Amino acid sequence: MDFSPSPRAAELLELVTTFVREEIEPVAGEYHRQVSQTAADGVWADPPILGQLREKARAQGLWNLFLPVEHSEEYAKRYGTHGGAGLTNSDYAPLAEQMGRVTHLAPYVFNSAAPDTGNMEVLLRYGTDEQKAQWLEPLLDGQIRSAFTMTEPDVASSDATNMQATAVVDGDEVVINGRKWWSTGVGHPDCKVLVFMGLGDPEADRHHRHTMVLVPRDTPGVTVERLLSTMNEYDAPVGHGEVSFDDVRVPKENILLGEGRAFEIAQGRLGPGRVHHCMRLIGQAEVALELAIKRGLSRTAFGKPIINLGGNRERIADARMAIDQARLLVLNAAWKLDEGGPLNALSEVSQIKVVVPNMAQQVIDMAMQLHGGGGLSGDFPLAGMWTNARALRLADGPDEVHRGVVARLEIEKHR
Ligand SMILES: Cc1cc2nc3c(=O)[nH]c(=O)nc-3n(C[C@H](O)[C@H](O)[C@H](O)COP(=O)(O)OP(=O)(O)OC[C@H]3O[C@@H](n4cnc5c(N)ncnc54)[C@H](O)[C@@H]3O)c2cc1C
């Protein structure tokens, strides 16, 4: 196993790192302040600074870098810089770590933010030429955003076979009914398409009952009933929506891959996306550790710098060790994905999905404690980062489900 980046990835890592430190970090506070201000006035929108940053990043070729190697060449030929850089998961992972330093904002600057990245991968892998032309191209171009609508308020959605909202073929159309929630991204004014997962044939076997369909956001019958808060924050301007679908009709051609094939898509979609999430969280844990050290060195209590009080030095050491262990685990999962695809990395991807958010939550919590009351305030990014780590213990499947996968694969070895 060799984790050293390819020459192209090393060059991009330097560019992304510099861009994040010099262009994004200095304006992140102002960006969030402006978003909150307009949201308080009832308008969810990205402030102009975002567009300027995106143009600048794109001009440097720092655009769609998440695109998987097997597709980026084709897309580079067709769309120039839209095509990413032909990076493997292992090569992209350190870039995602740098983007993660500024939660939510930085990934979007590089057109590499969830849930668009996962949806773009679905379209790349499973979309027809028409679906790609209609939705993938504007997503790659950064003109629109998207949402993934699977989770439902009325059923335990950690078991995806429970989904009961329906997507039933009726002649040349698919008729969609039901209610989804936690649909991340539907609050954004540019969100134009939803990837919807619904029950198509209740008689089929558990893993062939569900179908994925592309639903334009403005289709009659699609209503965003409300936006949910996460630990009292609305994550404007992206948001997490509860969405009702009331006799929504879309052409049959909007089905992805085929009727009853939602699970096949879900399996192909999730490996790389989880590596991205985890590496971004490692970037956040690094920021938390830096902030903890700087705060601990700069304030004095009981005659000593706070960093030297009690067990604080040990806490710093523990955080460093936890972050480095987690990073190696993620790089291992990325390498296994590169070697043999999602089925080759089932256990490793579930392992990181448990280890990294828990690690990040603890490291960020330690940093909050070292900051005293300030750590819980909006004056530092720590509270937002903690919420993000906490949410990722549920989003993309709760810890327990991923532990279940690791345990099943481990036990199978000894049957
Ligand atoms: C910030 C955020 C963003 C999200 N974004 C999206 C999105 O964009 N699209 C989308 O479709 N969904 C999204 N989700 C939803 C998320 O994927 C679900 O919340 C998650 O899959 C769990 O489903 P549930 O909430 O129905 O919990 P339930 O299925 O009701 O589970 C509740 C709890 O039961 C326990 N449990 C469940 N299964 C097991 C098991 N096998 N073993 C032991 N205990 C178990 C766990 O403690 C679990 O947390 C998001 C969630 C959050 C918080």
The ligand as an SDF file (V2000), in Angstrom:
LIG
                    3D

 53 58  0  0  0  0  0  0  0  0999 V2000
  -28.2100   16.3480    8.6970 C   0  0  0  0  0  0  0  0  0  0  0  0
  -28.8560   15.1720    8.0220 C   0  0  0  0  0  0  0  0  0  0  0  0
  -28.8900   15.1460    6.6300 C   0  0  0  0  0  0  0  0  0  0  0  0
  -29.5260   14.0910    5.9740 C   0  0  0  0  0  0  0  0  0  0  0  0
  -29.6000   14.1030    4.5940 N   0  0  0  0  0  0  0  0  0  0  0  0
  -30.3510   13.1810    3.9450 C   0  0  0  0  0  0  0  0  0  0  0  0
  -30.5750   13.2680    2.5320 C   0  0  0  0  0  0  0  0  0  0  0  0
  -30.0800   14.1630    1.8520 O   0  0  0  0  0  0  0  0  0  0  0  0
  -31.4140   12.3660    1.9670 N   0  0  0  0  0  0  0  0  0  0  0  0
  -32.0030   11.3660    2.6770 C   0  0  0  0  0  0  0  0  0  0  0  0
  -32.7430   10.5770    2.0870 O   0  0  0  0  0  0  0  0  0  0  0  0
  -31.7840   11.2370    4.0220 N   0  0  0  0  0  0  0  0  0  0  0  0
  -30.9840   12.1180    4.6640 C   0  0  0  0  0  0  0  0  0  0  0  0
  -30.7880   12.0430    6.0380 N   0  0  0  0  0  0  0  0  0  0  0  0
  -31.4900   11.0070    6.7890 C   0  0  0  0  0  0  0  0  0  0  0  0
  -30.6140    9.8990    7.3260 C   0  0  0  0  0  0  0  0  0  0  0  0
  -30.0440    9.1630    6.2700 O   0  0  0  0  0  0  0  0  0  0  0  0
  -31.5070    9.0460    8.2530 C   0  0  0  0  0  0  0  0  0  0  0  0
  -31.8340    9.8480    9.3760 O   0  0  0  0  0  0  0  0  0  0  0  0
  -30.8450    7.7700    8.6900 C   0  0  0  0  0  0  0  0  0  0  0  0
  -30.6900    6.8900    7.6040 O   0  0  0  0  0  0  0  0  0  0  0  0
  -31.6250    7.0360    9.8040 C   0  0  0  0  0  0  0  0  0  0  0  0
  -32.9610    6.8560    9.4540 O   0  0  0  0  0  0  0  0  0  0  0  0
  -34.0870    7.3070   10.5130 P   0  0  0  0  0  0  0  0  0  0  0  0
  -33.8440    8.7340   10.8390 O   0  0  0  0  0  0  0  0  0  0  0  0
  -35.4070    6.9380    9.9520 O   0  0  0  0  0  0  0  0  0  0  0  0
  -33.7960    6.4750   11.8130 O   0  0  0  0  0  0  0  0  0  0  0  0
  -34.4030    5.0580   12.2300 P   0  0  0  0  0  0  0  0  0  0  0  0
  -34.3290    4.1280   11.0620 O   0  0  0  0  0  0  0  0  0  0  0  0
  -35.7160    5.2840   12.8610 O   0  0  0  0  0  0  0  0  0  0  0  0
  -33.3280    4.5750   13.2910 O   0  0  0  0  0  0  0  0  0  0  0  0
  -33.2750    5.1620   14.5990 C   0  0  0  0  0  0  0  0  0  0  0  0
  -32.2000    4.5010   15.3960 C   0  0  0  0  0  0  0  0  0  0  0  0
  -32.4640    3.1310   15.5380 O   0  0  0  0  0  0  0  0  0  0  0  0
  -31.2460    2.4500   15.7770 C   0  0  0  0  0  0  0  0  0  0  0  0
  -31.0330    1.4110   14.7800 N   0  0  0  0  0  0  0  0  0  0  0  0
  -31.4710    1.3680   13.5090 C   0  0  0  0  0  0  0  0  0  0  0  0
  -31.0030    0.2710   12.8760 N   0  0  0  0  0  0  0  0  0  0  0  0
  -30.2690   -0.4000   13.7720 C   0  0  0  0  0  0  0  0  0  0  0  0
  -29.5160   -1.6120   13.7370 C   0  0  0  0  0  0  0  0  0  0  0  0
  -29.4400   -2.3500   12.6130 N   0  0  0  0  0  0  0  0  0  0  0  0
  -28.8790   -2.0080   14.8730 N   0  0  0  0  0  0  0  0  0  0  0  0
  -28.9600   -1.2780   16.0150 C   0  0  0  0  0  0  0  0  0  0  0  0
  -29.6560   -0.1340   16.1100 N   0  0  0  0  0  0  0  0  0  0  0  0
  -30.2870    0.3050   14.9980 C   0  0  0  0  0  0  0  0  0  0  0  0
  -30.1270    3.4960   15.6340 C   0  0  0  0  0  0  0  0  0  0  0  0
  -29.7900    3.9960   16.9130 O   0  0  0  0  0  0  0  0  0  0  0  0
  -30.8050    4.5580   14.8030 C   0  0  0  0  0  0  0  0  0  0  0  0
  -30.1890    5.8240   14.9220 O   0  0  0  0  0  0  0  0  0  0  0  0
  -30.1260   13.0390    6.7200 C   0  0  0  0  0  0  0  0  0  0  0  0
  -30.0560   13.0730    8.1230 C   0  0  0  0  0  0  0  0  0  0  0  0
  -29.4440   14.1240    8.7700 C   0  0  0  0  0  0  0  0  0  0  0  0
  -29.4350   14.1530   10.2660 C   0  0  0  0  0  0  0  0  0  0  0  0
  1  2  1  0
  2  3  1  0
  2 52  2  0
  3  4  2  0
  4  5  1  0
  4 50  1  0
  5  6  2  0
  6  7  1  0
  6 13  1  0
  7  8  2  0
  7  9  1  0
  9 10  1  0
 10 11  2  0
 10 12  1  0
 12 13  2  0
 13 14  1  0
 14 15  1  0
 14 50  1  0
 15 16  1  0
 16 17  1  0
 16 18  1  0
 18 19  1  0
 18 20  1  0
 20 21  1  0
 20 22  1  0
 22 23  1  0
 23 24  1  0
 24 25  2  0
 24 26  1  0
 24 27  1  0
 27 28  1  0
 28 29  2  0
 28 30  1  0
 28 31  1  0
 31 32  1  0
 32 33  1  0
 33 34  1  0
 33 48  1  0
 34 35  1  0
 35 36  1  0
 35 46  1  0
 36 37  1  0
 36 45  1  0
 37 38  2  0
 38 39  1  0
 39 40  1  0
 39 45  2  0
 40 41  1  0
 40 42  2  0
 42 43  1  0
 43 44  2  0
 44 45  1  0
 46 47  1  0
 46 48  1  0
 48 49  1  0
 50 51  2  0
 51 52  1  0
 52 53  1  0
M  END
$$$$
